[in-house]
Amino acid sequence: MDLKFTNFATSTIADVGGIGAGDLTVNVQPGDGALFPSLAAGEYFYATMIKTTGAREIVKVTARATDALTIVRAQDNTIALVFDEDDKIELRLNSAALEAISDYFVGFYRRSLFTWASVDTITVGGGLYEVSGKLAKITSELTTVAHGVSSPDWAYLYIDYSAIPATGILTQSELIWSTTEPTWSHSKIGWYNGDDRCIFAGYVPSADELEEFWHNGDTVFMPYLSVVGLTSFVTAFAAISTGFKIPSFANICYALIVYDANGDTATRAYVYRPTGSSEAFGMVLDYTDEDIRPEFYSKAKIITGTDKKIDIRCADGSTSRIQITQYGYELPKGI
């Protein structure tokens, strides 16, 4: 963070005759400069200069050379004033500093660990989330029950902004489930439905029953799901027929790729692209070589398109076959 602070930074103006309203440097008493923050390029702090009459001006200090402060005048809705020698100058907390701190933490989160407990219940471990300007804390393991969700569908877990206690410490009642998909908020830097922040999602294959999952922090592992089988690879891209099973906010999944050489022993390059992309070559999915077994597999991290699908091709042409089996997806930043 570029805004800097130190405790008990106070002095008086040492410039003989004081400083004018247009001066951009102010000196504090010899040795007092060390009370104020040391500044690297781009760093700053706010200081308040105080006349004996009580009139004040807030300045932005952008550099400090021993006891000399380089300043930007008339900050935080104040005006540039003339100051006398021995008028006070202090590092104080002010509105602009608080706004800078607030902006720094917009979208902040320390993700909880989510654990499947039963077909309709998960536990939510300790975490910290900034929700539409409020800090929400989970300080003990919470249990939350998904209900009212038809099947098949994704159930999204939200922090109810309007119910966040004054202390910011969440209980089970502030966690709510919804089938409404969140959308990305650029201003809040997170996934939201209104002012409610989404923190997780679970798949509901049967009414009010959450599919089992395993969460390790960034990745959600799921039971195997056969996605698609393709045959007769050619050099042109072919879209998989079924999309991956991932929530609306995710676009990275993990899959097991099973290849059937179908008699082909040549070296091949298999590539893919998110459906909807116009990329001509694509990203590498895997390679096979002349020692290919009749059937083999590999694991892949795959970036999908908005419809959760990908296009695949064999860069060299092939008669081999492929099957993709998804086993997890990655939670994106902001969730």
KERO-752568 format. One record per residue (C-alpha): residue number from 1; y, x, z. Coordinates in steps of 0.1 Angstrom, whole numbers. Layout:
<num = NUM&y = Y&x = X&z = Z>
...
END
This chain:
<num = 1&y = 0&x = 0&z = 0>
<num = 2&y = 34&x = 14&z = -10>
<num = 3&y = 54&x = -1&z = 19>
<num = 4&y = 54&x = 22&z = 49>
<num = 5&y = 61&x = 18&z = 86>
<num = 6&y = 64&x = 40&z = 118>
<num = 7&y = 70&x = 29&z = 154>
<num = 8&y = 103&x = 34&z = 172>
<num = 9&y = 122&x = 47&z = 142>
<num = 10&y = 159&x = 45&z = 152>
<num = 11&y = 189&x = 68&z = 149>
<num = 12&y = 226&x = 67&z = 140>
<num = 13&y = 245&x = 77&z = 109>
<num = 14&y = 253&x = 114&z = 109>
<num = 15&y = 276&x = 115&z = 78>
<num = 16&y = 311&x = 127&z = 89>
<num = 17&y = 334&x = 98&z = 81>
<num = 18&y = 305&x = 74&z = 75>
<num = 19&y = 294&x = 61&z = 41>
<num = 20&y = 310&x = 38&z = 16>
<num = 21&y = 295&x = 6&z = 1>
<num = 22&y = 285&x = 25&z = -30>
<num = 23&y = 269&x = 55&z = -14>
<num = 24&y = 232&x = 60&z = -22>
<num = 25&y = 223&x = 86&z = 5>
<num = 26&y = 226&x = 83&z = 43>
<num = 27&y = 219&x = 110&z = 68>
<num = 28&y = 205&x = 104&z = 103>
<num = 29&y = 210&x = 126&z = 133>
<num = 30&y = 194&x = 161&z = 130>
<num = 31&y = 157&x = 159&z = 138>
<num = 32&y = 156&x = 121&z = 138>
<num = 33&y = 144&x = 120&z = 102>
<num = 34&y = 109&x = 127&z = 114>
<num = 35&y = 109&x = 94&z = 132>
<num = 36&y = 109&x = 76&z = 99>
<num = 37&y = 80&x = 75&z = 74>
<num = 38&y = 73&x = 104&z = 50>
<num = 39&y = 73&x = 90&z = 15>
<num = 40&y = 53&x = 100&z = -16>
<num = 41&y = 63&x = 90&z = -51>
<num = 42&y = 65&x = 52&z = -53>
<num = 43&y = 64&x = 46&z = -16>
<num = 44&y = 93&x = 31&z = 4>
<num = 45&y = 104&x = 15&z = 37>
<num = 46&y = 132&x = -9&z = 47>
<num = 47&y = 159&x = 2&z = 71>
<num = 48&y = 186&x = -19&z = 88>
<num = 49&y = 221&x = -4&z = 92>
<num = 50&y = 242&x = -20&z = 120>
<num = 51&y = 280&x = -19&z = 125>
<num = 52&y = 295&x = -20&z = 160>
<num = 53&y = 308&x = -55&z = 150>
<num = 54&y = 272&x = -66&z = 146>
<num = 55&y = 273&x = -68&z = 108>
<num = 56&y = 241&x = -57&z = 91>
<num = 57&y = 228&x = -44&z = 58>
<num = 58&y = 192&x = -39&z = 48>
<num = 59&y = 185&x = -10&z = 25>
<num = 60&y = 153&x = 1&z = 7>
<num = 61&y = 146&x = 38&z = 14>
<num = 62&y = 128&x = 53&z = -16>
<num = 63&y = 128&x = 90&z = -5>
<num = 64&y = 133&x = 111&z = 26>
<num = 65&y = 142&x = 148&z = 26>
<num = 66&y = 142&x = 159&z = 63>
<num = 67&y = 171&x = 138&z = 77>
<num = 68&y = 186&x = 126&z = 44>
<num = 69&y = 175&x = 91&z = 32>
<num = 70&y = 178&x = 80&z = -5>
<num = 71&y = 186&x = 43&z = -4>
<num = 72&y = 189&x = 12&z = -26>
<num = 73&y = 217&x = -10&z = -12>
<num = 74&y = 221&x = -47&z = -4>
<num = 75&y = 184&x = -56&z = 0>
<num = 76&y = 169&x = -89&z = 13>
<num = 77&y = 199&x = -111&z = 7>
<num = 78&y = 224&x = -87&z = 24>
<num = 79&y = 255&x = -72&z = 10>
<num = 80&y = 266&x = -35&z = 8>
<num = 81&y = 290&x = -26&z = 36>
<num = 82&y = 311&x = 3&z = 47>
<num = 83&y = 295&x = 21&z = 78>
<num = 84&y = 311&x = 45&z = 103>
<num = 85&y = 296&x = 76&z = 117>
<num = 86&y = 274&x = 68&z = 146>
<num = 87&y = 266&x = 33&z = 134>
<num = 88&y = 229&x = 25&z = 141>
<num = 89&y = 202&x = 27&z = 115>
<num = 90&y = 167&x = 15&z = 124>
<num = 91&y = 134&x = 7&z = 108>
<num = 92&y = 129&x = -30&z = 115>
<num = 93&y = 105&x = -57&z = 103>
<num = 94&y = 123&x = -79&z = 78>
<num = 95&y = 116&x = -108&z = 54>
<num = 96&y = 111&x = -86&z = 23>
<num = 97&y = 87&x = -64&z = 41>
<num = 98&y = 66&x = -94&z = 53>
<num = 99&y = 66&x = -108&z = 18>
<num = 100&y = 53&x = -75&z = 4>
<num = 101&y = 25&x = -75&z = 30>
<num = 102&y = 17&x = -111&z = 22>
<num = 103&y = 15&x = -103&z = -15>
<num = 104&y = -7&x = -73&z = -8>
<num = 105&y = -33&x = -96&z = 8>
<num = 106&y = -33&x = -124&z = -17>
<num = 107&y = -68&x = -130&z = -29>
<num = 108&y = -83&x = -107&z = -2>
<num = 109&y = -118&x = -114&z = 9>
<num = 110&y = -147&x = -97&z = 28>
<num = 111&y = -177&x = -116&z = 15>
<num = 112&y = -201&x = -132&z = 39>
<num = 113&y = -239&x = -127&z = 36>
<num = 114&y = -255&x = -160&z = 25>
<num = 115&y = -291&x = -168&z = 35>
<num = 116&y = -313&x = -196&z = 24>
<num = 117&y = -327&x = -214&z = 54>
<num = 118&y = -343&x = -245&z = 41>
<num = 119&y = -342&x = -268&z = 11>
<num = 120&y = -308&x = -282&z = 22>
<num = 121&y = -294&x = -256&z = 45>
<num = 122&y = -280&x = -221&z = 43>
<num = 123&y = -265&x = -198&z = 69>
<num = 124&y = -232&x = -180&z = 63>
<num = 125&y = -226&x = -146&z = 80>
<num = 126&y = -194&x = -131&z = 92>
<num = 127&y = -166&x = -128&z = 66>
<num = 128&y = -129&x = -129&z = 60>
<num = 129&y = -111&x = -148&z = 33>
<num = 130&y = -74&x = -154&z = 23>
<num = 131&y = -72&x = -190&z = 13>
<num = 132&y = -40&x = -203&z = -3>
<num = 133&y = -19&x = -182&z = 21>
<num = 134&y = -40&x = -187&z = 52>
<num = 135&y = -64&x = -162&z = 67>
<num = 136&y = -98&x = -177&z = 74>
<num = 137&y = -124&x = -158&z = 95>
<num = 138&y = -161&x = -164&z = 100>
<num = 139&y = -169&x = -146&z = 133>
<num = 140&y = -203&x = -160&z = 140>
<num = 141&y = -232&x = -171&z = 118>
<num = 142&y = -226&x = -207&z = 106>
<num = 143&y = -251&x = -232&z = 93>
<num = 144&y = -240&x = -255&z = 65>
<num = 145&y = -260&x = -284&z = 50>
<num = 146&y = -256&x = -293&z = 13>
<num = 147&y = -257&x = -330&z = 7>
<num = 148&y = -246&x = -356&z = -18>
<num = 149&y = -257&x = -334&z = -47>
<num = 150&y = -277&x = -350&z = -75>
<num = 151&y = -300&x = -329&z = -96>
<num = 152&y = -302&x = -307&z = -115>
<num = 153&y = -267&x = -292&z = -108>
<num = 154&y = -249&x = -264&z = -91>
<num = 155&y = -235&x = -271&z = -56>
<num = 156&y = -203&x = -251&z = -48>
<num = 157&y = -194&x = -241&z = -13>
<num = 158&y = -157&x = -242&z = -4>
<num = 159&y = -135&x = -234&z = 25>
<num = 160&y = -115&x = -266&z = 32>
<num = 161&y = -79&x = -253&z = 32>
<num = 162&y = -65&x = -284&z = 50>
<num = 163&y = -90&x = -280&z = 79>
<num = 164&y = -85&x = -243&z = 86>
<num = 165&y = -77&x = -241&z = 124>
<num = 166&y = -45&x = -225&z = 136>
<num = 167&y = -65&x = -195&z = 149>
<num = 168&y = -81&x = -191&z = 114>
<num = 169&y = -116&x = -190&z = 129>
<num = 170&y = -139&x = -213&z = 109>
<num = 171&y = -166&x = -236&z = 122>
<num = 172&y = -192&x = -254&z = 102>
<num = 173&y = -169&x = -284&z = 97>
<num = 174&y = -145&x = -263&z = 75>
<num = 175&y = -172&x = -255&z = 50>
<num = 176&y = -176&x = -282&z = 24>
<num = 177&y = -200&x = -287&z = -6>
<num = 178&y = -190&x = -301&z = -40>
<num = 179&y = -203&x = -303&z = -75>
<num = 180&y = -168&x = -297&z = -88>
<num = 181&y = -167&x = -264&z = -105>
<num = 182&y = -140&x = -240&z = -93>
<num = 183&y = -115&x = -224&z = -117>
<num = 184&y = -99&x = -190&z = -116>
<num = 185&y = -64&x = -190&z = -101>
<num = 186&y = -43&x = -160&z = -113>
<num = 187&y = -16&x = -167&z = -86>
<num = 188&y = -41&x = -169&z = -57>
<num = 189&y = -65&x = -143&z = -72>
<num = 190&y = -97&x = -163&z = -65>
<num = 191&y = -118&x = -192&z = -75>
<num = 192&y = -103&x = -225&z = -64>
<num = 193&y = -105&x = -263&z = -65>
<num = 194&y = -69&x = -272&z = -56>
<num = 195&y = -62&x = -252&z = -24>
<num = 196&y = -99&x = -249&z = -14>
<num = 197&y = -114&x = -215&z = -21>
<num = 198&y = -150&x = -213&z = -35>
<num = 199&y = -171&x = -187&z = -17>
<num = 200&y = -207&x = -194&z = -30>
<num = 201&y = -229&x = -216&z = -51>
<num = 202&y = -265&x = -228&z = -49>
<num = 203&y = -287&x = -244&z = -75>
<num = 204&y = -301&x = -279&z = -68>
<num = 205&y = -332&x = -286&z = -89>
<num = 206&y = -339&x = -318&z = -69>
<num = 207&y = -315&x = -342&z = -51>
<num = 208&y = -301&x = -326&z = -20>
<num = 209&y = -325&x = -297&z = -22>
<num = 210&y = -312&x = -261&z = -27>
<num = 211&y = -334&x = -237&z = -46>
<num = 212&y = -344&x = -207&z = -26>
<num = 213&y = -324&x = -175&z = -32>
<num = 214&y = -320&x = -140&z = -18>
<num = 215&y = -285&x = -126&z = -14>
<num = 216&y = -278&x = -89&z = -9>
<num = 217&y = -240&x = -89&z = -10>
<num = 218&y = -232&x = -89&z = -48>
<num = 219&y = -264&x = -101&z = -64>
<num = 220&y = -281&x = -135&z = -59>
<num = 221&y = -318&x = -132&z = -66>
<num = 222&y = -337&x = -163&z = -77>
<num = 223&y = -373&x = -174&z = -85>
<num = 224&y = -383&x = -164&z = -120>
<num = 225&y = -370&x = -187&z = -147>
<num = 226&y = -383&x = -184&z = -183>
<num = 227&y = -353&x = -185&z = -205>
<num = 228&y = -364&x = -181&z = -241>
<num = 229&y = -390&x = -167&z = -264>
<num = 230&y = -379&x = -153&z = -298>
<num = 231&y = -398&x = -142&z = -329>
<num = 232&y = -392&x = -125&z = -362>
<num = 233&y = -364&x = -102&z = -353>
<num = 234&y = -340&x = -94&z = -382>
<num = 235&y = -308&x = -74&z = -385>
<num = 236&y = -287&x = -106&z = -381>
<num = 237&y = -278&x = -119&z = -346>
<num = 238&y = -298&x = -150&z = -334>
<num = 239&y = -286&x = -170&z = -304>
<num = 240&y = -311&x = -177&z = -276>
<num = 241&y = -319&x = -214&z = -275>
<num = 242&y = -314&x = -218&z = -237>
<num = 243&y = -286&x = -206&z = -215>
<num = 244&y = -291&x = -185&z = -184>
<num = 245&y = -292&x = -204&z = -151>
<num = 246&y = -260&x = -191&z = -135>
<num = 247&y = -230&x = -209&z = -119>
<num = 248&y = -198&x = -215&z = -138>
<num = 249&y = -179&x = -186&z = -123>
<num = 250&y = -206&x = -160&z = -132>
<num = 251&y = -212&x = -142&z = -165>
<num = 252&y = -236&x = -114&z = -155>
<num = 253&y = -273&x = -120&z = -150>
<num = 254&y = -304&x = -99&z = -144>
<num = 255&y = -334&x = -104&z = -165>
<num = 256&y = -369&x = -91&z = -172>
<num = 257&y = -374&x = -84&z = -209>
<num = 258&y = -409&x = -86&z = -222>
<num = 259&y = -417&x = -72&z = -257>
<num = 260&y = -447&x = -79&z = -279>
<num = 261&y = -449&x = -52&z = -305>
<num = 262&y = -469&x = -75&z = -328>
<num = 263&y = -483&x = -45&z = -346>
<num = 264&y = -449&x = -27&z = -350>
<num = 265&y = -450&x = 10&z = -340>
<num = 266&y = -416&x = 21&z = -354>
<num = 267&y = -386&x = 31&z = -333>
<num = 268&y = -364&x = 1&z = -327>
<num = 269&y = -330&x = -6&z = -311>
<num = 270&y = -325&x = -41&z = -297>
<num = 271&y = -289&x = -51&z = -292>
<num = 272&y = -271&x = -82&z = -279>
<num = 273&y = -237&x = -97&z = -276>
<num = 274&y = -223&x = -127&z = -256>
<num = 275&y = -225&x = -158&z = -277>
<num = 276&y = -191&x = -164&z = -292>
<num = 277&y = -184&x = -127&z = -297>
<num = 278&y = -176&x = -114&z = -331>
<num = 279&y = -188&x = -78&z = -322>
<num = 280&y = -207&x = -66&z = -352>
<num = 281&y = -231&x = -41&z = -336>
<num = 282&y = -234&x = -54&z = -300>
<num = 283&y = -245&x = -38&z = -267>
<num = 284&y = -278&x = -20&z = -263>
<num = 285&y = -305&x = -41&z = -246>
<num = 286&y = -333&x = -16&z = -250>
<num = 287&y = -351&x = 9&z = -272>
<num = 288&y = -387&x = 11&z = -283>
<num = 289&y = -403&x = 42&z = -299>
<num = 290&y = -434&x = 51&z = -319>
<num = 291&y = -455&x = 52&z = -287>
<num = 292&y = -448&x = 15&z = -280>
<num = 293&y = -476&x = -3&z = -262>
<num = 294&y = -489&x = -36&z = -275>
<num = 295&y = -467&x = -52&z = -248>
<num = 296&y = -443&x = -38&z = -223>
<num = 297&y = -412&x = -48&z = -203>
<num = 298&y = -379&x = -36&z = -190>
<num = 299&y = -351&x = -49&z = -167>
<num = 300&y = -316&x = -55&z = -180>
<num = 301&y = -282&x = -64&z = -167>
<num = 302&y = -268&x = -88&z = -193>
<num = 303&y = -232&x = -101&z = -199>
<num = 304&y = -233&x = -137&z = -211>
<num = 305&y = -208&x = -158&z = -230>
<num = 306&y = -190&x = -189&z = -217>
<num = 307&y = -220&x = -211&z = -226>
<num = 308&y = -242&x = -186&z = -206>
<num = 309&y = -260&x = -176&z = -238>
<num = 310&y = -264&x = -144&z = -258>
<num = 311&y = -271&x = -134&z = -294>
<num = 312&y = -299&x = -109&z = -300>
<num = 313&y = -310&x = -88&z = -329>
<num = 314&y = -331&x = -58&z = -337>
<num = 315&y = -307&x = -32&z = -353>
<num = 316&y = -336&x = -20&z = -375>
<num = 317&y = -354&x = -52&z = -383>
<num = 318&y = -388&x = -59&z = -367>
<num = 319&y = -417&x = -83&z = -365>
<num = 320&y = -420&x = -79&z = -327>
<num = 321&y = -414&x = -107&z = -303>
<num = 322&y = -394&x = -109&z = -271>
<num = 323&y = -392&x = -131&z = -240>
<num = 324&y = -364&x = -130&z = -214>
<num = 325&y = -371&x = -140&z = -178>
<num = 326&y = -340&x = -143&z = -156>
<num = 327&y = -344&x = -133&z = -119>
<num = 328&y = -308&x = -133&z = -106>
<num = 329&y = -271&x = -132&z = -112>
<num = 330&y = -241&x = -113&z = -100>
<num = 331&y = -213&x = -128&z = -79>
<num = 332&y = -179&x = -119&z = -96>
<num = 333&y = -148&x = -106&z = -78>
<num = 334&y = -129&x = -133&z = -61>
<num = 335&y = -160&x = -152&z = -48>
END
